[in-house]
Amino acid sequence: MRTQRSKKQPNVFETLGFAPAEAEHLRVRAELLVALQENVRKRELTQSAAAKLLGVSQPRVSNLLSGQLDLFSADALIELLARVGIGVSVTLKPLRPGRVA
């Protein structure tokens, strides 16, 4: 079987003009948010049921499902993921190989 190598995907937030450090922070938060959205949708929960499971209000679940990233810190997203039984693993790597800020 032949393995196809994928090119590194550019950080969409950096492409939009955010500074590299901020773009990376936004990318991580977006990844956490999407994982949480997928979990809630996979379980086919109503917003009210998701709110009970997550321990938040229904409007907060609405914010989550509509992708309002600016309303959620990384800490809050990690906490919500833990409440649905998802742990978070961290991989550290240079943002730009060979470049030191």
Residue pairs with C-beta under 8 A, 6 or more apart in sequence:
11 20
11 23
11 24
11 27
12 27
13 22
13 23
13 24
13 26
13 27
13 30
14 20
14 23
14 24
16 23
18 26
20 95
20 96
21 95
21 101
24 95
25 74
26 69
28 74
29 69
29 72
29 73
29 74
29 77
30 69
32 72
32 74
32 77
32 78
32 81
32 88
33 64
33 67
33 69
33 72
33 77
35 81
35 86
36 64
36 77
36 80
36 81
36 84
36 86
37 64
37 65
37 67
39 81
39 84
39 86
40 50
40 61
40 64
40 65
40 84
41 65
43 50
43 84
45 53
47 58
47 61
47 62
47 65
48 58
50 61
50 65
51 57
51 58
51 60
51 61
53 83
53 84
54 60
54 61
54 80
54 83
54 84
55 83
56 80
63 71
63 72
64 72
64 80
78 88
81 87
81 88
82 88
